[in-house]
Amino acid sequence: MISRREFLQATAAAGALVSASGLGPLGRAAAQQRLSQADILRFDPLGQVTILYLADIHAQLVPLHFREPSVNLGVGEAKGLPPHLTDAAFRAHFNIAAGSPEAFALTSDDFVQLARNYGRMGGLDRIATLVKAVRAERGADKVLLLDGGDTWQGSWSALQTKGQDMVDAMSALKLDAMTSHWEFTLGAERVKEIVEAAPFAFLAQNIRDKEWNEPVFPPRKLFETGGVKVAVIGQALPRTAIANPRWMIPDWEFGIREEELQKQVEEARGEGAAVVVLLSHDGYDVDRKLASRVKGIDVILTAHTHDAMPGLVRVGDTVLVATGSHGKFLSRLDIAVKDGRVADIRFKLMPVFTDAIAPDAEMAALIAKARAPYAADLAKEIGRTDSLLYRRGNFNGTFDDLICQAMLSQRDAEIALSPGFRWGGSLLPGDPITWEAITNATAITYPNCYRMEMTGAQLKDILEDVADNIFHPDPYFQGGGDMVRVGGVGYAIDIGKPMGSRISGLTHLKTGQPLEASKRYVVSGWASVNEGTQGPPIWDVVRDHVAATKTVTIKANDAVKVSGA
């Protein structure tokens, strides 16, 4: 648990941000007067080494809105612990004032009004400004820039260029090393092609070739930073071959591989590493458990679950850092080394408020060039929304509701299933629904929208399987996503029950009748991991629905009844 002292270390440098308490419904200009690039960068430097950390950008080159979840339940030992706190509970835990810039950036409280006050967040041109400023302050030789993965996927331009736009941008940012997850949905050959040409290290100690059980990628790299040897070990998502199509990476095996990781730590220490960093895409709860079992790791830079934490959490001698997603934050970690070991750590989660940070001209030009071939299509308005459209939450999001409605109408289905992906921007009421907004929520390499029959029993089995993937009390059995989103059907879930008995009360919403186990229902869904899935790409399905609807209004969704939390 983060201590009061650690929280103050994390936030003292952002005094002007924290002091903007009680803003209320301020105008945009008044709110922005409270923010400055200098405030965001202000930091009391420490020691010899600075680590800058990004994760889960999901190919977002330009600023956006992204609403944090209002429901993020923890189970087992993680119940009630950060990051499984939201809104008022999160603010109370981290002493964040309601209405402040931090409240906007880190919670869903009063999101629409605060988004209009503070504007968008992110943008790699703004991140480049912050990175260059820290390098200038500290000296480039003292700074490591690390990326936790989910970087090459999540936008239309990334899909069209097979990730090249993001590779070029991260290369220009002078990235030192990264690990991975959604990168693998580009396919094994494309990943290897990028890795062989990239100027940064691509690390993954936990991926093996099936035939010979040999490492596919380098497990770690030793950096000389500020006169200190820093070992960075990569950990790709252990469940990639389950969460995503195995046929795209048929010859690779994943896993947590605790024993091998322990060996990597020991070998790094044997090479003289004074600082050992695990660059991990395990997910927060997995890494919290891992930190208690693998000894000798100083820092775990955790990703995958998109958590943004304004303070460090310590597990024994290991600190965990969570830096959020979509380019909303850049983490800074200063490390002092004495007698060959970490003596002190100072941390700040830097919010990337777009309007408060000057864009870096070099990166802005690179982004404009990368987006130019698609700019006209991306800007095309398909319809508008009267509702806040967002993606995050354990059980539903309004953008997911829109996707489900599109499948029900366009695919003439009784029931819709949409994966609980955590990526994709948010739209405010009154915003246009552009091609970019649609594809930011749907751009994957296996987008086909199927239409098929399933029995009520099969639907229950699907929901039970996904629920166990999320709410299994042992984090090593969790996949880190959210529940599959449903349209046309409601159900009850008791997250405290064991596998196979969490789901009950399945109801066909159109008729109000219980789903029958043996009856067959017409179901539409997308992102199937099965090779050869047939159907139109989901972005076309959503586009056609929005174009026909013209103005989207999403009613409150109470079709899922939750207990056991």
C-alpha positions as CSV (number, residue, x, y, z in Angstrom):
1,M,0.0,0.0,0.0
2,I,1.3,3.5,-0.8
3,S,2.3,5.5,2.2
4,R,1.5,9.1,2.8
5,R,5.2,10.0,2.4
6,E,5.4,8.2,-0.9
7,F,2.3,10.0,-2.2
8,L,3.7,13.4,-1.2
9,Q,6.9,12.5,-3.1
10,A,4.9,11.6,-6.1
11,T,2.7,14.7,-6.2
12,A,4.7,17.5,-4.5
13,A,6.3,18.5,-7.8
14,A,2.8,19.1,-9.3
15,G,1.8,21.7,-6.8
16,A,-0.1,23.8,-9.2
17,L,-2.0,20.8,-10.5
18,V,-3.0,19.7,-7.0
19,S,-3.9,23.2,-5.9
20,A,-6.5,23.6,-8.5
21,S,-9.1,22.2,-6.1
22,G,-12.8,23.2,-6.2
23,L,-12.7,24.3,-9.8
24,G,-16.3,23.4,-10.4
25,P,-17.8,24.4,-13.8
26,L,-15.0,26.8,-14.8
27,G,-14.6,27.9,-18.4
28,R,-11.9,26.3,-20.5
29,A,-9.6,29.3,-20.5
30,A,-9.8,29.7,-16.7
31,A,-9.0,26.1,-16.2
32,Q,-6.1,26.2,-18.5
33,Q,-4.6,29.1,-16.6
34,R,-4.0,26.7,-13.8
35,L,-1.8,24.5,-15.9
36,S,1.5,24.9,-17.5
37,Q,4.2,22.8,-19.1
38,A,6.6,23.9,-16.3
39,D,4.2,22.6,-13.7
40,I,3.9,19.3,-15.4
41,L,7.7,18.9,-15.7
42,R,8.6,20.3,-12.2
43,F,10.5,17.6,-10.3
44,D,13.2,17.5,-7.6
45,P,15.8,15.3,-9.3
46,L,17.4,12.4,-7.5
47,G,20.4,10.1,-8.1
48,Q,22.1,8.9,-11.2
49,V,19.3,7.3,-13.3
50,T,16.0,8.6,-14.7
51,I,13.5,6.2,-16.3
52,L,10.7,7.6,-18.5
53,Y,7.9,5.1,-19.0
54,L,5.0,4.9,-21.5
55,A,2.6,2.0,-22.0
56,D,-0.6,1.0,-23.8
57,I,-0.6,3.9,-26.2
58,H,-2.6,1.9,-28.7
59,A,-1.3,3.7,-31.7
60,Q,-2.8,7.1,-30.6
61,L,-0.5,9.7,-32.3
62,V,-2.8,12.6,-31.6
63,P,-4.6,13.9,-28.5
64,L,-7.9,12.4,-27.5
65,H,-10.4,12.1,-24.6
66,F,-10.2,8.9,-22.6
67,R,-12.5,8.3,-19.7
68,E,-11.2,6.2,-16.9
69,P,-13.5,3.4,-15.5
70,S,-16.2,3.9,-12.9
71,V,-16.2,0.1,-12.2
72,N,-12.9,-1.7,-11.7
73,L,-13.4,-4.6,-9.3
74,G,-10.6,-6.4,-7.5
75,V,-11.0,-10.0,-6.3
76,G,-9.0,-12.2,-3.9
77,E,-6.1,-10.4,-2.3
78,A,-6.5,-7.4,-4.6
79,K,-10.0,-6.6,-3.5
80,G,-10.3,-3.0,-2.3
81,L,-6.7,-2.2,-3.2
82,P,-5.5,0.2,-5.9
83,P,-5.9,0.1,-8.8
84,H,-9.3,-1.4,-7.9
85,L,-10.6,1.9,-6.6
86,T,-12.5,4.4,-8.7
87,D,-13.9,7.9,-8.5
88,A,-14.5,9.1,-4.9
89,A,-12.7,6.1,-3.4
90,F,-9.7,6.6,-5.7
91,R,-9.6,10.4,-4.9
92,A,-9.8,9.7,-1.1
93,H,-7.0,7.1,-1.3
94,F,-4.6,9.4,-3.1
95,N,-5.9,12.7,-1.6
96,I,-7.0,14.2,-4.9
97,A,-9.4,17.1,-4.9
98,A,-12.7,16.9,-6.7
99,G,-12.7,18.9,-9.9
100,S,-9.0,19.2,-10.0
101,P,-6.9,18.3,-13.1
102,E,-5.8,15.1,-11.5
103,A,-9.4,14.2,-10.8
104,F,-10.2,14.6,-14.5
105,A,-7.2,12.7,-15.6
106,L,-7.5,9.8,-13.2
107,T,-11.2,9.2,-12.6
108,S,-14.6,9.3,-14.4
109,D,-16.1,11.9,-11.9
110,D,-17.9,14.7,-13.8
111,F,-16.0,13.6,-16.9
112,V,-17.9,15.6,-19.5
113,Q,-17.7,19.0,-17.7
114,L,-14.0,18.5,-16.7
115,A,-13.1,17.3,-20.2
116,R,-14.6,20.6,-21.6
117,N,-12.6,22.5,-19.0
118,Y,-9.2,20.8,-19.4
119,G,-9.4,19.6,-23.0
120,R,-7.8,16.6,-24.5
121,M,-4.9,14.6,-23.3
122,G,-1.9,12.9,-25.0
123,G,-0.4,13.3,-28.4
124,L,3.1,12.0,-29.2
125,D,4.2,15.5,-30.1
126,R,3.5,16.6,-26.5
127,I,5.1,13.5,-25.1
128,A,8.2,14.3,-27.3
129,T,8.3,17.8,-25.7
130,L,8.3,16.3,-22.2
131,V,10.9,13.6,-23.1
132,K,13.3,16.1,-24.6
133,A,12.9,18.5,-21.7
134,V,13.8,15.7,-19.2
135,R,16.8,14.7,-21.3
136,A,18.0,18.3,-21.5
137,E,17.6,18.7,-17.7
138,R,19.3,15.4,-16.7
139,G,21.6,14.8,-19.6
140,A,20.6,12.1,-22.2
141,D,23.1,9.7,-20.8
142,K,21.1,9.5,-17.5
143,V,17.7,8.8,-19.1
144,L,16.2,5.6,-20.3
145,L,12.9,5.7,-22.2
146,L,10.9,2.5,-21.9
147,D,7.6,1.3,-23.5
148,G,5.4,-1.4,-22.0
149,G,3.8,-2.5,-25.2
150,D,0.4,-2.3,-26.9
151,T,1.9,0.4,-29.0
152,W,1.6,-0.6,-32.7
153,Q,-2.2,-1.4,-32.7
154,G,-5.3,0.7,-32.1
155,S,-5.7,3.2,-35.0
156,W,-6.6,3.2,-38.6
157,S,-3.2,4.5,-39.7
158,A,-1.4,1.8,-37.6
159,L,-3.6,-0.9,-39.2
160,Q,-3.0,0.3,-42.7
161,T,0.8,0.6,-42.2
162,K,1.1,-2.6,-40.2
163,G,2.4,-0.6,-37.3
164,Q,5.0,1.3,-39.2
165,D,3.7,4.7,-38.3
166,M,4.1,3.9,-34.6
167,V,7.5,2.3,-35.1
168,D,8.7,5.4,-36.9
169,A,7.3,7.7,-34.2
170,M,8.8,5.7,-31.3
171,S,12.2,5.5,-33.2
172,A,12.1,9.3,-33.5
173,L,11.4,9.5,-29.8
174,K,14.6,7.5,-29.3
175,L,13.0,4.7,-27.4
176,D,15.5,2.4,-25.7
177,A,13.4,-0.7,-25.2
178,M,9.9,-2.2,-25.2
179,T,7.9,-5.3,-24.6
180,S,4.7,-6.4,-26.2
181,H,1.2,-7.8,-26.5
182,W,-1.1,-6.5,-29.3
183,E,2.0,-6.2,-31.5
184,F,1.7,-9.9,-32.1
185,T,-1.7,-9.5,-33.9
186,L,0.4,-8.1,-36.8
187,G,1.6,-11.7,-37.2
188,A,4.9,-13.4,-36.4
189,E,6.6,-12.5,-39.7
190,R,5.7,-8.8,-39.5
191,V,6.8,-8.6,-35.8
192,K,10.2,-10.2,-36.7
193,E,10.6,-7.9,-39.7
194,I,10.1,-4.8,-37.4
195,V,12.3,-6.1,-34.6
196,E,15.2,-6.8,-36.9
197,A,15.2,-3.2,-38.3
198,A,14.2,-1.3,-35.2
199,P,16.7,0.9,-33.4
200,F,15.3,0.0,-30.0
201,A,15.4,-3.3,-28.1
202,F,12.4,-5.6,-28.2
203,L,12.5,-7.7,-25.0
204,A,10.5,-10.8,-24.0
205,Q,12.0,-13.4,-21.6
206,N,8.9,-15.5,-21.6
207,I,8.4,-16.4,-25.3
208,R,9.8,-19.7,-26.5
209,D,10.0,-21.4,-29.9
210,K,7.7,-24.5,-29.7
211,E,10.1,-26.8,-31.5
212,W,13.3,-26.2,-29.6
213,N,12.1,-24.2,-26.6
214,E,14.6,-21.5,-27.4
215,P,14.0,-17.8,-26.7
216,V,12.4,-16.0,-29.7
217,F,13.5,-12.5,-28.5
218,P,16.3,-11.2,-26.3
219,P,15.2,-11.6,-22.7
220,R,17.0,-8.6,-21.3
221,K,19.4,-5.8,-22.1
222,L,22.0,-4.1,-19.9
223,F,22.2,-0.3,-20.2
224,E,25.0,2.0,-18.9
225,T,22.9,4.9,-17.6
226,G,24.4,7.7,-15.6
227,G,27.4,5.6,-14.8
228,V,25.1,2.8,-13.5
229,K,24.4,-0.6,-15.0
230,V,20.6,-0.9,-15.4
231,A,19.2,-4.3,-16.5
232,V,15.9,-4.2,-18.3
233,I,14.1,-7.6,-18.6
234,G,11.1,-7.9,-20.9
235,Q,7.9,-9.7,-20.1
236,A,5.2,-10.0,-22.8
237,L,1.6,-10.8,-22.0
238,P,1.7,-14.4,-20.8
239,R,-1.7,-15.2,-22.2
240,T,-1.3,-13.8,-25.7
241,A,-1.9,-17.1,-27.5
242,I,-5.3,-17.3,-25.6
243,A,-6.4,-13.7,-25.7
244,N,-5.6,-13.3,-29.4
245,P,-5.5,-15.6,-32.4
246,R,-2.9,-18.4,-31.9
247,W,-2.8,-18.9,-35.7
248,M,-1.1,-15.6,-36.1
249,I,1.8,-16.8,-33.9
250,P,1.7,-20.6,-34.4
251,D,5.2,-21.4,-33.4
252,W,5.6,-19.4,-30.2
253,E,4.7,-20.3,-26.6
254,F,4.1,-17.8,-23.9
255,G,3.7,-18.0,-20.1
256,I,4.7,-16.2,-16.9
257,R,7.9,-18.4,-16.5
258,E,8.7,-17.4,-12.9
259,E,11.8,-19.7,-12.6
260,E,13.3,-18.4,-15.9
261,L,12.6,-14.8,-14.8
262,Q,14.4,-15.4,-11.5
263,K,17.4,-16.7,-13.5
264,Q,17.3,-13.6,-15.6
265,V,17.4,-11.4,-12.5
266,E,20.4,-13.4,-11.0
267,E,22.3,-13.3,-14.3
268,A,21.7,-9.5,-14.5
269,R,23.1,-9.1,-11.0
270,G,26.0,-11.2,-12.0
271,E,26.8,-8.9,-14.9
272,G,27.0,-6.0,-12.4
273,A,23.5,-4.6,-12.7
274,A,22.8,-2.2,-9.8
275,V,19.2,-1.7,-10.9
276,V,17.0,-4.5,-12.2
277,V,13.8,-3.4,-14.0
278,L,11.0,-5.7,-15.2
279,L,9.3,-4.1,-18.3
280,S,6.1,-6.1,-18.0
281,H,2.8,-6.5,-19.9
282,D,1.5,-9.0,-17.3
283,G,-1.2,-6.7,-15.9
284,Y,-1.2,-5.0,-12.5
285,D,-2.5,-7.8,-10.3
286,V,-0.3,-10.4,-11.9
287,D,2.8,-8.2,-11.3
288,R,1.8,-7.6,-7.7
289,K,1.9,-11.4,-7.2
290,L,5.0,-11.8,-9.2
291,A,6.8,-9.2,-7.1
292,S,6.2,-11.3,-4.0
293,R,7.6,-14.4,-5.6
294,V,10.6,-13.4,-7.8
295,K,13.4,-11.8,-5.7
296,G,15.8,-9.1,-6.7
297,I,13.6,-6.9,-9.0
298,D,13.9,-3.3,-8.0
299,V,11.1,-1.9,-10.3
300,I,8.3,-3.4,-12.2
301,L,6.9,-1.2,-14.9
302,T,3.5,-2.8,-15.3
303,A,1.1,-2.5,-18.3
304,H,-1.8,-4.2,-20.0
305,T,-4.6,-3.3,-17.5
306,H,-4.4,0.4,-18.4
307,D,-4.1,1.5,-14.7
308,A,-2.9,5.0,-14.0
309,M,-1.4,5.3,-10.5
310,P,-0.2,8.6,-9.0
311,G,2.1,6.9,-6.5
312,L,4.3,3.8,-6.1
313,V,3.1,0.6,-4.6
314,R,5.7,-1.5,-2.8
315,V,5.8,-5.2,-2.5
316,G,8.8,-6.1,-0.4
317,D,11.8,-4.5,-2.0
318,T,10.1,-4.0,-5.4
319,V,8.1,-1.0,-6.5
320,L,5.3,-1.1,-9.0
321,V,4.7,1.7,-11.5
322,A,1.5,2.0,-13.6
323,T,1.4,4.7,-16.2
324,G,-2.0,4.6,-17.7
325,S,-2.9,4.3,-21.4
326,H,-3.5,6.2,-24.7
327,G,-0.6,8.6,-24.0
328,K,-2.4,10.3,-21.2
329,F,0.6,10.1,-18.9
330,L,4.4,9.8,-18.9
331,S,6.0,8.4,-15.8
332,R,9.2,9.6,-14.4
333,L,11.2,7.5,-12.0
334,D,14.5,8.9,-10.5
335,I,16.8,6.3,-8.9
336,A,19.7,6.9,-6.6
337,V,22.3,4.1,-6.4
338,K,24.7,3.6,-3.6
339,D,27.2,0.7,-3.0
340,G,25.8,-1.1,-6.1
341,R,22.2,-1.1,-4.9
342,V,19.1,1.1,-5.2
343,A,19.1,3.5,-2.2
344,D,16.2,5.7,-3.0
345,I,13.5,6.3,-5.6
346,R,11.4,9.3,-6.5
347,F,8.4,9.2,-8.8
348,K,6.0,11.4,-10.7
349,L,3.1,10.5,-13.0
350,M,3.1,13.4,-15.4
351,P,-0.3,14.1,-17.0
352,V,-0.1,15.0,-20.6
353,F,-2.6,17.9,-20.8
354,T,-2.5,18.7,-24.5
355,D,-3.3,22.4,-24.2
356,A,-0.7,23.0,-21.5
357,I,2.3,21.5,-23.5
358,A,3.9,23.0,-26.6
359,P,4.0,20.4,-29.4
360,D,7.4,19.3,-30.5
361,A,7.8,20.5,-34.1
362,E,9.8,17.5,-35.3
363,M,7.3,14.9,-34.0
364,A,4.4,17.0,-35.1
365,A,5.7,17.0,-38.7
366,L,6.3,13.2,-38.5
367,I,2.8,12.6,-37.3
368,A,1.3,14.8,-40.0
369,K,3.2,13.0,-42.7
370,A,2.2,9.6,-41.3
371,R,-1.5,10.5,-41.1
372,A,-1.6,12.4,-44.4
373,P,-2.7,9.5,-46.7
374,Y,-5.7,8.8,-44.4
375,A,-6.5,12.3,-43.1
376,A,-9.5,12.9,-45.3
377,D,-11.1,9.6,-44.4
378,L,-10.3,10.0,-40.7
379,A,-12.0,13.4,-40.5
380,K,-15.2,12.2,-42.3
381,E,-18.2,12.7,-40.1
382,I,-20.5,9.6,-40.1
383,G,-23.0,10.9,-37.5
384,R,-23.1,12.6,-34.1
385,T,-23.6,11.5,-30.5
386,D,-26.0,12.9,-27.9
387,S,-24.4,10.7,-25.3
388,L,-21.0,10.3,-23.7
389,L,-19.4,7.4,-25.5
390,Y,-16.6,5.6,-23.6
391,R,-15.0,2.1,-23.5
392,R,-13.9,1.3,-20.0
393,G,-15.6,-0.6,-17.2
394,N,-15.8,-4.2,-16.1
395,F,-19.2,-4.9,-17.6
396,N,-20.2,-2.3,-20.2
397,G,-19.3,0.9,-21.8
398,T,-21.5,3.1,-24.0
399,F,-19.2,2.8,-27.0
400,D,-19.5,-0.9,-26.6
401,D,-23.3,-0.6,-26.4
402,L,-23.2,1.3,-29.7
403,I,-21.1,-1.5,-31.3
404,C,-23.6,-4.1,-30.0
405,Q,-26.6,-2.1,-31.3
406,A,-24.9,-1.9,-34.7
407,M,-24.5,-5.7,-34.9
408,L,-28.1,-6.3,-33.8
409,S,-29.4,-4.0,-36.5
410,Q,-27.0,-4.4,-39.3
411,R,-26.5,-8.2,-38.9
412,D,-30.2,-8.9,-38.1
413,A,-29.2,-10.7,-34.9
414,E,-31.1,-11.4,-31.6
415,I,-28.0,-11.2,-29.5
416,A,-24.7,-9.4,-29.9
417,L,-21.3,-10.1,-28.3
418,S,-18.5,-7.6,-28.3
419,P,-15.1,-8.2,-26.7
420,G,-14.2,-6.2,-23.5
421,F,-11.3,-4.4,-25.1
422,R,-10.0,-1.5,-23.1
423,W,-8.7,0.7,-26.0
424,G,-10.4,3.4,-27.9
425,G,-11.1,7.0,-27.2
426,S,-14.1,8.7,-25.6
427,L,-16.6,11.1,-27.3
428,L,-18.4,13.9,-25.5
429,P,-22.1,14.6,-26.0
430,G,-22.5,16.7,-29.2
431,D,-19.2,15.4,-30.7
432,P,-19.1,14.1,-34.3
433,I,-18.7,10.4,-34.7
434,T,-15.9,10.3,-37.3
435,W,-14.3,7.5,-39.1
436,E,-11.3,7.9,-36.8
437,A,-13.5,7.6,-33.7
438,I,-15.0,4.4,-35.1
439,T,-11.7,2.8,-36.1
440,N,-10.0,3.8,-32.9
441,A,-12.4,1.4,-31.2
442,T,-12.3,-1.4,-33.8
443,A,-9.0,-1.4,-35.7
444,I,-7.7,-4.9,-35.5
445,T,-6.3,-7.5,-37.9
446,Y,-9.2,-9.9,-37.3
447,P,-12.3,-7.7,-37.6
448,N,-14.8,-9.9,-39.3
449,C,-18.3,-9.6,-37.8
450,Y,-19.8,-13.1,-37.8
451,R,-23.5,-14.2,-37.7
452,M,-24.3,-17.6,-36.4
453,E,-26.6,-19.6,-34.2
454,M,-25.7,-20.5,-30.6
455,T,-27.7,-22.2,-27.9
456,G,-28.6,-20.7,-24.6
457,A,-26.2,-23.1,-23.0
458,Q,-23.3,-22.1,-25.3
459,L,-23.9,-18.4,-24.5
460,K,-23.8,-19.1,-20.7
461,D,-20.5,-21.1,-21.2
462,I,-19.0,-18.1,-23.0
463,L,-19.9,-15.7,-20.3
464,E,-18.7,-18.1,-17.6
465,D,-15.4,-18.6,-19.3
466,V,-14.8,-14.8,-19.7
467,A,-15.9,-14.2,-16.2
468,D,-13.3,-16.6,-14.9
469,N,-10.7,-15.0,-17.0
470,I,-11.4,-11.7,-15.2
471,F,-12.5,-12.6,-11.7
472,H,-10.5,-15.7,-10.9
473,P,-9.1,-15.1,-7.4
474,D,-5.6,-16.1,-8.4
475,P,-4.2,-13.3,-10.7
476,Y,-2.1,-15.8,-12.5
477,F,-5.3,-17.2,-14.1
478,Q,-6.6,-13.7,-15.1
479,G,-6.3,-12.3,-18.6
480,G,-6.7,-8.6,-17.7
481,G,-9.5,-7.6,-19.9
482,D,-13.2,-6.7,-19.2
483,M,-16.3,-8.8,-19.5
484,V,-17.6,-9.5,-23.0
485,R,-20.2,-6.8,-23.8
486,V,-23.7,-8.1,-24.6
487,G,-26.6,-6.7,-26.6
488,G,-30.1,-8.1,-26.6
489,V,-29.5,-10.2,-23.5
490,G,-29.2,-9.5,-19.8
491,Y,-27.8,-11.6,-17.0
492,A,-26.8,-11.6,-13.3
493,I,-23.2,-12.3,-12.2
494,D,-21.9,-13.1,-8.8
495,I,-18.1,-12.5,-9.1
496,G,-17.4,-14.2,-5.8
497,K,-18.6,-17.6,-7.0
498,P,-16.3,-20.2,-8.6
499,M,-16.0,-21.1,-12.3
500,G,-19.2,-22.3,-13.9
501,S,-21.6,-20.8,-11.3
502,R,-21.1,-17.0,-11.6
503,I,-23.7,-16.4,-14.4
504,S,-27.5,-16.7,-13.9
505,G,-30.7,-15.2,-15.0
506,L,-29.9,-15.0,-18.7
507,T,-32.8,-13.1,-20.3
508,H,-33.8,-12.4,-23.9
509,L,-34.5,-8.6,-23.6
510,K,-36.8,-8.3,-26.6
511,T,-39.2,-11.0,-25.2
512,G,-38.4,-10.7,-21.5
513,Q,-38.2,-14.5,-21.4
514,P,-35.3,-16.6,-19.9
515,L,-32.9,-18.0,-22.4
516,E,-33.5,-21.7,-22.9
517,A,-30.4,-23.9,-22.7
518,S,-31.3,-25.9,-25.8
519,K,-32.9,-23.2,-27.9
520,R,-30.8,-21.7,-30.7
521,Y,-30.4,-17.9,-31.0
522,V,-29.0,-15.8,-33.9
523,V,-25.8,-14.2,-32.5
524,S,-23.5,-11.6,-34.0
525,G,-20.0,-10.9,-32.8
526,W,-16.5,-9.9,-33.8
527,A,-12.8,-10.4,-33.0
528,S,-13.2,-14.2,-33.1
529,V,-9.8,-15.9,-32.5
530,N,-10.8,-18.6,-35.0
531,E,-9.1,-18.6,-38.3
532,G,-11.3,-18.1,-41.4
533,T,-14.1,-16.2,-39.6
534,Q,-16.5,-14.8,-42.2
535,G,-18.3,-11.5,-42.2
536,P,-17.9,-7.8,-42.9
537,P,-15.3,-5.9,-40.9
538,I,-16.8,-4.5,-37.7
539,W,-15.9,-0.9,-38.6
540,D,-18.2,-1.1,-41.7
541,V,-21.0,-2.5,-39.5
542,V,-20.7,0.4,-37.0
543,R,-20.3,3.0,-39.8
544,D,-23.5,1.8,-41.5
545,H,-25.4,1.8,-38.3
546,V,-24.3,5.3,-37.3
547,A,-25.0,6.6,-40.8
548,A,-28.5,5.2,-40.6
549,T,-29.1,6.5,-37.1
550,K,-27.5,9.9,-37.7
551,T,-27.7,11.0,-34.0
552,V,-26.7,8.3,-31.5
553,T,-28.3,8.2,-28.1
554,I,-27.3,5.5,-25.6
555,K,-29.7,4.8,-22.8
556,A,-28.4,3.7,-19.3
557,N,-27.6,0.0,-19.5
558,D,-28.8,-2.0,-16.5
559,A,-28.9,-5.4,-18.2
560,V,-26.1,-6.8,-16.1
561,K,-26.8,-7.3,-12.4
562,V,-23.6,-7.6,-10.3
563,S,-23.2,-9.1,-6.9
564,G,-20.4,-10.5,-4.8
565,A,-18.2,-7.4,-5.2
